[in-house]
Amino acid sequence: MQRKRKTILFQGDSITDGNWGRDMDLNHILGHGYVYLLASKLGAEFAASQPHFINRGISGNRVSDLYARWNEDTISIQPDLISILIGVNDATSLISGDPRGATDRFERIYYQLLSETKEVLPETGLVLCEPFILKTELTANNWTELRKKTDEYRLIVRELSHTYHTLFVPLQEVFDQAADKVTPEYWMWDGIHPTAAGHELITNEWLKVVQQSEYAIH
């Protein structure tokens, strides 16, 4: 019997978006970030099973934006595995005084999103990636508040992962250690968006977690 082709969906903000193509041009459909790196590596290694990788990250999204489009951009796709990386825009909008951050809805909405997903797609695997940030010239002004809020969100994501029995990809410590060896800007040019080398770090950590799990792509 022919094995079902697996669909792996990536959701999040600009870090996931990577300027992915909004048409069917296969040269650009996955963007230029960790999603592309994962798809190229796993797609080549497991070509016989033809895993299908989809990017639906949207630049500027907070978790509430993600939830608002969850039906059309996630549930309707019926993926076998969903990977989520979200949080930095929730933190920056809250700290900067942006009207979008008038209230902190991160935990409440993330909880609702996962609850509904588990109910509607009970067989679908979930990968929760930890939000992260580094201190650079562009994040220095509000650094203490930004790091504190990001650390708070990291803990929330870890707890949600435990509650909903999802996979969890820790990322902040990896970037902290990398920044100690070189410079923060080498890995994240503005303290928020990874460089090519930074996306490789995300890719490596994602593979460590997912490929050792029941949801491994093969």
C-alpha positions in Angstrom: 0.0 0.0 0.0 1.3 3.5 -0.9 2.3 5.6 2.1 0.4 8.8 2.6 2.4 11.9 1.7 3.0 14.0 4.8 2.2 17.7 4.9 4.2 19.9 7.3 2.9 23.4 7.9 4.9 26.3 9.3 3.1 29.2 11.0 4.3 32.4 12.6 5.5 35.9 11.9 8.2 37.4 9.7 10.9 35.0 11.0 8.8 32.2 9.5 7.5 34.3 6.5 10.9 34.9 5.0 9.1 36.6 2.1 7.6 33.4 0.8 5.9 33.7 -2.6 2.1 34.3 -2.5 1.7 32.6 -5.9 2.6 29.2 -7.3 6.2 30.1 -8.3 8.1 27.2 -6.8 11.3 29.1 -6.8 10.0 31.3 -3.9 7.1 29.5 -2.4 8.9 28.7 0.9 10.7 32.0 1.5 14.4 32.4 2.5 14.6 31.2 6.1 14.5 28.1 8.3 11.4 26.8 6.5 13.3 26.7 3.2 16.4 25.1 4.9 14.3 22.4 6.5 12.3 21.7 3.3 15.5 21.4 1.3 17.3 19.1 3.7 14.4 16.8 4.5 12.9 16.9 1.0 16.2 15.7 -0.4 16.9 13.1 2.3 13.4 11.6 2.1 12.6 12.2 -1.5 11.0 8.8 -1.8 8.1 9.8 0.4 7.8 13.4 -1.1 7.1 15.3 2.1 5.0 18.5 1.4 6.2 21.6 3.1 4.0 24.7 3.4 4.8 28.2 4.7 2.0 30.4 6.0 4.0 32.7 8.2 3.0 36.4 7.9 5.2 39.3 8.8 4.0 41.4 11.7 1.7 38.7 13.1 1.0 38.4 16.8 -0.7 35.3 18.2 -4.1 37.0 17.9 -3.5 37.6 14.2 -2.5 33.9 13.8 -5.7 32.8 15.5 -7.8 35.1 13.3 -6.7 33.3 10.2 -6.3 29.8 11.7 -9.3 28.3 9.9 -8.2 29.2 6.4 -4.5 29.0 6.8 -4.2 25.9 9.1 -7.3 23.9 9.8 -8.4 23.8 6.1 -5.0 22.5 5.1 -5.4 19.4 7.3 -1.6 19.1 7.9 0.1 16.1 9.5 2.4 18.4 11.5 2.1 22.1 12.5 5.2 24.1 13.6 4.5 27.5 15.3 7.0 30.2 16.0 5.3 33.4 17.4 5.7 35.9 20.2 8.2 38.7 19.3 5.5 41.0 17.8 3.3 40.5 20.9 6.3 41.6 23.0 7.3 44.6 20.9 3.8 45.9 20.5 3.2 45.8 24.2 6.5 47.4 25.2 6.5 50.1 22.5 3.0 51.3 23.4 1.5 50.2 20.0 -2.3 50.2 20.2 -2.2 46.6 19.1 -0.5 45.9 22.4 -3.1 47.6 24.6 -3.6 44.3 26.5 -1.4 41.3 26.7 -3.3 38.5 25.0 -0.5 36.1 24.3 -1.2 33.4 26.8 -5.0 33.5 26.5 -5.1 33.4 22.7 -2.3 30.8 22.3 -4.2 28.6 24.7 -7.4 28.9 22.7 -5.6 28.3 19.4 -4.0 25.1 20.7 -7.2 23.9 22.4 -9.2 24.2 19.2 -6.5 22.6 17.1 -6.3 19.6 19.4 -10.1 19.3 19.2 -10.4 19.6 15.4 -7.1 17.9 14.4 -6.5 15.4 17.1 -4.1 13.3 15.0 -2.0 16.3 13.9 1.4 16.8 15.6 2.3 20.2 17.0 5.7 21.8 17.4 6.0 24.9 19.5 9.1 26.9 18.9 10.4 29.2 21.7 10.4 33.0 20.9 13.8 34.6 21.2 15.5 38.0 21.1 19.1 39.4 21.3 20.5 42.7 22.4 21.7 44.8 19.4 21.7 48.5 18.7 18.1 48.3 17.5 16.8 46.5 20.6 18.9 48.3 23.1 16.5 51.1 24.1 13.9 48.8 25.6 16.1 45.9 26.1 15.3 45.1 29.8 11.6 45.1 29.2 11.8 43.2 25.9 14.0 40.5 27.3 11.8 40.2 30.4 8.6 39.9 28.3 10.2 37.5 25.9 11.4 35.3 28.8 7.9 35.4 30.1 6.5 34.2 26.8 9.1 31.5 26.6 7.9 30.1 29.9 4.3 30.3 28.7 5.1 28.4 25.5 7.0 25.7 27.4 4.0 25.3 29.8 1.5 25.2 26.9 3.7 22.5 25.3 3.5 20.5 28.4 -0.2 21.0 28.8 -1.0 20.0 25.3 1.7 17.3 24.9 3.4 19.0 22.0 7.0 19.0 20.9 9.0 22.0 22.1 12.0 23.6 20.4 14.1 25.7 22.8 15.9 28.6 20.9 16.8 31.5 23.2 19.7 29.7 24.9 21.1 28.6 21.6 21.2 32.2 20.3 22.6 33.5 23.6 25.5 31.0 23.4 26.1 31.8 19.8 26.1 35.5 20.5 28.7 35.1 23.2 31.1 33.5 20.7 30.7 36.0 17.9 28.4 39.1 18.0 24.6 39.2 18.3 24.3 40.9 15.0 26.0 38.0 13.2 23.1 35.8 14.1 20.2 38.3 14.3 21.0 41.5 12.4 18.4 43.7 14.3 18.1 41.5 17.5 14.8 40.1 16.2 15.2 38.7 12.6 17.8 36.0 12.1 20.5 36.2 9.4 21.2 33.2 7.2 23.4 31.8 9.9 20.7 32.4 12.5 18.2 30.5 10.4 20.6 27.6 10.3 20.6 27.6 14.1 16.8 27.3 14.2 16.9 24.6 11.6 19.4 22.5 13.6 17.4 22.8 16.8 14.1 21.9 15.1 15.7 18.8 13.6 17.1 17.7 16.9 13.6 17.8 18.4 11.3 16.7 15.6 13.5 14.0 14.0 13.8 12.2 17.4 10.1 12.2 17.9 7.1 10.2 16.8 6.4 12.9 14.2 9.8 12.5 12.5 9.7 13.1 8.7 11.0 10.0 6.9 
